[in-house]
Amino acid sequence: MQLREKQGLPKALIGLAARLPWWLGLALALVSYVALHMLAQKPVPAAMQPGQMGSFLLSNLTQLLARVGQYALPFFFGVSALLSAFRRGRAERLYAAAVRRSEAIEQMSWQDFEILVGEYFRRQGFSVTDNGGGGADGGVDVVLQDGDDRFLVQCKHWRTQRVGVQPVRELYGVMAAQGVSGGFVVTSGDFTEEALRFADGIALILVSGKMLRHDIRAQAGSGPASAFSDPSTAPDCPLCSAPMVLRQARSGASAGKQFWGCSRYAQDRCRGTRELD
């Protein structure tokens, strides 16, 4: 298991900037410059009038802040756009590496693993926000949005030990406290039987490293069960009629066996299944 370093304020601000979409960063840079430049050019009283000391000081302070801010804010938002574009490119490179090489996920740092997981859910149609790692947020690393539904994701890049029930219980507690629609625990390894039993039947999905690698290859059309790229190769879900994908049972009497599962399971929690012929 890898430990995380605590982030200082400057690093946290840079991380916050990187989460803005690049186009939003550029738009905010332009808007802030125009608005503050106009404010900086606005004339102020040349001398203080009797009884107007407060207004005089406020006008001068506002113009001073506008003169500084007309350059500082566009710079900050411009940097955020560059960081966001860099992060998107990094996510795509990590995803491509995971498609090409099965061992790529294990070789990633925990930071890269979180970026990969965000890209994995983004390609399922979720709106993804990187939460910057664990801490006071209860270990929530990624927040997903699908319409009005919000989901919490915890990432565990553990190479040598299986994820036990405690982290799963903790995320479920955060989910209940925040009133979200569901959650995911994603690991590069595997889960204990106790963790699998706890998550069974609740709106909390456990994604093992094996399942993550399988789904990424399926999404990219490189896996043996690529119902994402060619829905005609898979049957329709008996509950919602969406195309199905091959999955593998993780517990119970059928552990290790493949079956057809609904491709909308992650988003709509549809539990439609079919036996593999």
C-alpha positions as CSV (number, residue, x, y, z in Angstrom):
1,M,0.0,0.0,0.0
2,Q,1.3,3.5,-0.8
3,L,1.0,6.4,1.5
4,R,0.0,9.9,0.4
5,E,1.7,13.1,1.3
6,K,-0.3,16.0,2.7
7,Q,-0.9,18.8,0.2
8,G,0.1,22.4,1.1
9,L,-2.1,25.4,0.1
10,P,-0.1,26.2,-3.1
11,K,-0.3,22.6,-4.3
12,A,-4.0,22.4,-3.5
13,L,-4.7,25.6,-5.5
14,I,-2.7,24.2,-8.5
15,G,-4.7,21.0,-8.2
16,L,-8.0,23.0,-8.1
17,A,-6.9,24.9,-11.2
18,A,-6.1,21.7,-13.1
19,R,-9.7,20.4,-12.5
20,L,-11.2,23.2,-14.6
21,P,-12.0,22.3,-18.2
22,W,-9.4,24.0,-20.4
23,W,-12.0,25.9,-22.3
24,L,-13.5,27.3,-19.1
25,G,-10.1,28.4,-18.0
26,L,-9.5,30.3,-21.2
27,A,-13.0,31.9,-21.0
28,L,-12.5,33.0,-17.4
29,A,-9.1,34.4,-18.3
30,L,-10.7,36.6,-21.0
31,V,-13.7,37.6,-19.0
32,S,-11.7,38.5,-15.9
33,Y,-9.2,40.6,-17.9
34,V,-12.0,42.6,-19.7
35,A,-14.0,43.2,-16.5
36,L,-11.1,44.2,-14.3
37,H,-9.4,46.3,-17.0
38,M,-12.6,48.3,-17.4
39,L,-12.8,48.8,-13.6
40,A,-9.1,49.7,-13.4
41,Q,-9.6,52.5,-16.0
42,K,-12.6,53.9,-14.2
43,P,-11.8,57.4,-12.8
44,V,-11.8,57.9,-9.1
45,P,-12.2,61.2,-7.1
46,A,-9.0,63.2,-7.2
47,A,-9.5,64.5,-3.7
48,M,-11.6,63.4,-0.7
49,Q,-14.8,65.4,-0.1
50,P,-15.9,66.2,3.4
51,G,-17.8,63.3,5.0
52,Q,-16.8,60.9,2.1
53,M,-13.7,59.4,3.6
54,G,-15.0,55.8,3.5
55,S,-16.2,56.1,-0.2
56,F,-12.9,57.7,-1.2
57,L,-10.8,55.0,0.4
58,L,-13.0,52.2,-1.0
59,S,-12.8,53.6,-4.6
60,N,-9.0,53.8,-4.4
61,L,-8.7,50.3,-2.9
62,T,-11.0,48.8,-5.5
63,Q,-9.0,50.4,-8.4
64,L,-5.7,49.2,-6.9
65,L,-7.0,45.6,-6.7
66,A,-8.4,45.8,-10.2
67,R,-5.1,47.0,-11.6
68,V,-3.3,44.0,-10.0
69,G,-6.1,41.6,-10.7
70,Q,-6.4,42.4,-14.4
71,Y,-3.2,40.5,-14.9
72,A,-3.1,38.1,-11.9
73,L,-6.5,36.5,-12.5
74,P,-6.1,35.9,-16.3
75,F,-2.6,34.4,-15.5
76,F,-4.1,32.0,-13.0
77,F,-7.0,31.0,-15.3
78,G,-4.6,30.7,-18.2
79,V,-2.4,28.3,-16.2
80,S,-5.5,26.3,-15.2
81,A,-6.3,25.9,-18.9
82,L,-2.8,24.6,-19.7
83,L,-2.9,22.2,-16.7
84,S,-6.3,20.9,-17.6
85,A,-5.2,20.3,-21.2
86,F,-2.1,18.5,-20.0
87,R,-4.1,16.4,-17.6
88,R,-6.5,15.3,-20.3
89,G,-3.6,14.3,-22.5
90,R,-2.1,12.4,-19.6
91,A,-5.3,10.6,-19.0
92,E,-5.6,9.5,-22.6
93,R,-1.9,8.3,-22.6
94,L,-2.5,6.3,-19.4
95,Y,-5.7,4.8,-20.8
96,A,-3.9,3.8,-24.1
97,A,-1.1,2.2,-22.0
98,A,-3.7,0.2,-20.1
99,V,-5.2,-1.0,-23.3
100,R,-1.8,-2.1,-24.8
101,R,-0.2,-3.7,-21.8
102,S,-2.0,-5.7,-19.1
103,E,0.7,-4.9,-16.5
104,A,0.5,-1.1,-17.1
105,I,-2.0,-0.6,-14.3
106,E,0.1,-2.3,-11.7
107,Q,3.1,-0.2,-12.7
108,M,1.3,3.1,-12.4
109,S,1.7,5.4,-9.4
110,W,-1.4,5.9,-7.2
111,Q,-1.8,9.4,-8.7
112,D,-1.8,8.0,-12.3
113,F,-4.2,5.2,-11.2
114,E,-6.7,7.8,-10.0
115,I,-6.4,9.6,-13.3
116,L,-7.0,6.4,-15.2
117,V,-10.0,5.5,-13.1
118,G,-11.5,8.9,-13.9
119,E,-10.9,8.4,-17.6
120,Y,-12.5,4.9,-17.3
121,F,-15.7,6.4,-15.9
122,R,-15.6,9.4,-18.3
123,R,-15.8,6.9,-21.2
124,Q,-18.9,5.4,-19.7
125,G,-20.7,8.8,-20.0
126,F,-20.1,10.2,-16.6
127,S,-19.1,13.8,-15.8
128,V,-15.9,13.3,-13.8
129,T,-14.3,15.5,-11.1
130,D,-11.0,14.5,-9.6
131,N,-11.3,15.0,-5.9
132,G,-7.6,15.2,-5.2
133,G,-7.2,12.1,-3.0
134,G,-8.3,11.0,0.4
135,G,-8.5,13.0,3.6
136,A,-11.4,14.9,5.2
137,D,-13.6,13.8,2.3
138,G,-13.6,10.2,3.6
139,G,-11.2,8.8,1.0
140,V,-13.3,10.0,-2.0
141,D,-10.9,10.3,-4.9
142,V,-13.3,10.9,-7.8
143,V,-16.9,12.3,-8.0
144,L,-19.1,11.2,-10.8
145,Q,-22.2,13.0,-12.1
146,D,-24.8,11.4,-14.4
147,G,-27.7,13.8,-14.8
148,D,-29.1,14.4,-11.3
149,D,-27.3,11.3,-9.9
150,R,-24.0,11.7,-8.1
151,F,-21.6,8.8,-7.3
152,L,-18.5,8.6,-5.2
153,V,-15.4,6.7,-6.1
154,Q,-12.6,5.5,-3.9
155,C,-9.3,4.2,-5.6
156,K,-7.0,1.6,-4.0
157,H,-3.8,1.1,-5.9
158,W,-2.7,-1.8,-3.7
159,R,-0.3,-4.3,-5.3
160,T,0.4,-6.8,-2.5
161,Q,-2.8,-6.9,-0.4
162,R,-6.5,-7.3,-1.0
163,V,-8.9,-4.5,-0.1
164,G,-10.8,-5.5,3.0
165,V,-14.2,-4.6,4.3
166,Q,-13.1,-1.5,6.3
167,P,-12.5,0.9,3.3
168,V,-15.8,-0.3,1.8
169,R,-17.7,0.3,5.0
170,E,-16.1,3.8,5.2
171,L,-17.1,4.8,1.7
172,Y,-20.6,3.5,2.3
173,G,-20.9,5.7,5.4
174,V,-19.8,8.8,3.3
175,M,-22.3,7.9,0.7
176,A,-25.1,7.7,3.3
177,A,-24.0,11.0,4.8
178,Q,-23.9,12.8,1.5
179,G,-27.1,11.2,0.1
180,V,-25.5,10.2,-3.2
181,S,-27.0,7.7,-5.6
182,G,-24.2,5.1,-5.4
183,G,-20.5,4.5,-5.2
184,F,-17.5,2.5,-6.5
185,V,-14.4,1.1,-4.9
186,V,-11.8,0.5,-7.6
187,T,-8.6,-1.4,-7.0
188,S,-5.6,-2.5,-9.1
189,G,-5.7,-5.8,-7.1
190,D,-8.6,-7.7,-5.6
191,F,-11.1,-7.7,-2.7
192,T,-11.5,-10.0,0.3
193,E,-14.6,-12.2,0.5
194,E,-15.9,-10.1,3.5
195,A,-15.7,-6.9,1.4
196,L,-17.6,-8.6,-1.5
197,R,-20.3,-9.9,0.9
198,F,-20.7,-6.4,2.4
199,A,-21.2,-4.8,-1.0
200,D,-23.6,-7.4,-2.3
201,G,-27.1,-6.0,-2.7
202,I,-26.3,-2.3,-2.0
203,A,-25.6,0.6,-4.4
204,L,-21.8,0.1,-4.0
205,I,-19.9,-1.6,-6.8
206,L,-16.5,-3.2,-6.3
207,V,-14.3,-3.1,-9.4
208,S,-11.2,-5.4,-9.1
209,G,-8.1,-4.9,-11.2
210,K,-9.0,-7.8,-13.4
211,M,-12.5,-6.4,-14.1
212,L,-11.0,-2.9,-14.7
213,R,-8.5,-4.3,-17.2
214,H,-11.2,-6.3,-18.9
215,D,-13.6,-3.3,-19.1
216,I,-10.9,-0.9,-20.4
217,R,-10.0,-3.3,-23.2
218,A,-13.7,-3.9,-24.0
219,Q,-14.3,-0.1,-24.1
220,A,-11.4,0.3,-26.5
221,G,-12.6,-2.6,-28.7
222,S,-9.4,-4.6,-27.9
223,G,-10.9,-7.3,-25.6
224,P,-12.6,-10.5,-26.5
225,A,-15.9,-9.2,-25.3
226,S,-16.1,-5.9,-27.0
227,A,-19.9,-5.3,-26.8
228,F,-19.1,-1.5,-26.5
229,S,-17.8,-1.2,-30.1
230,D,-20.0,-3.9,-31.6
231,P,-23.3,-4.3,-29.7
232,S,-24.6,-6.8,-32.3
233,T,-22.2,-9.4,-30.9
234,A,-23.9,-9.4,-27.5
235,P,-27.5,-10.1,-26.4
236,D,-29.8,-7.4,-25.1
237,C,-30.5,-6.9,-21.4
238,P,-33.7,-8.6,-20.4
239,L,-34.6,-5.7,-18.1
240,C,-33.7,-2.5,-20.0
241,S,-32.8,-3.8,-23.5
242,A,-29.3,-2.2,-23.4
243,P,-26.4,-4.2,-25.0
244,M,-24.7,-6.6,-22.6
245,V,-21.0,-7.2,-21.8
246,L,-19.2,-10.3,-20.6
247,R,-18.4,-10.2,-16.9
248,Q,-17.0,-12.7,-14.3
249,A,-18.6,-13.7,-11.1
250,R,-16.5,-12.7,-8.1
251,S,-18.0,-14.7,-5.3
252,G,-20.5,-17.5,-4.6
253,A,-20.9,-20.9,-6.2
254,S,-20.3,-19.4,-9.7
255,A,-17.1,-17.5,-8.8
256,G,-14.7,-17.4,-11.8
257,K,-17.4,-18.1,-14.3
258,Q,-18.3,-15.7,-17.1
259,F,-21.8,-14.4,-17.7
260,W,-23.6,-11.6,-19.6
261,G,-24.2,-8.5,-17.6
262,C,-26.0,-5.2,-18.4
263,S,-23.6,-2.5,-19.8
264,R,-25.7,0.0,-17.9
265,Y,-24.9,-1.6,-14.5
266,A,-22.4,1.1,-13.5
267,Q,-24.7,4.0,-14.5
268,D,-28.2,2.8,-13.9
269,R,-27.4,-0.1,-11.5
270,C,-29.4,-2.4,-13.9
271,R,-28.8,-5.9,-12.7
272,G,-30.0,-7.7,-15.8
273,T,-28.0,-10.9,-16.5
274,R,-28.0,-13.8,-19.0
275,E,-26.1,-17.1,-18.9
276,L,-23.3,-17.5,-21.3
277,D,-24.1,-20.0,-23.9
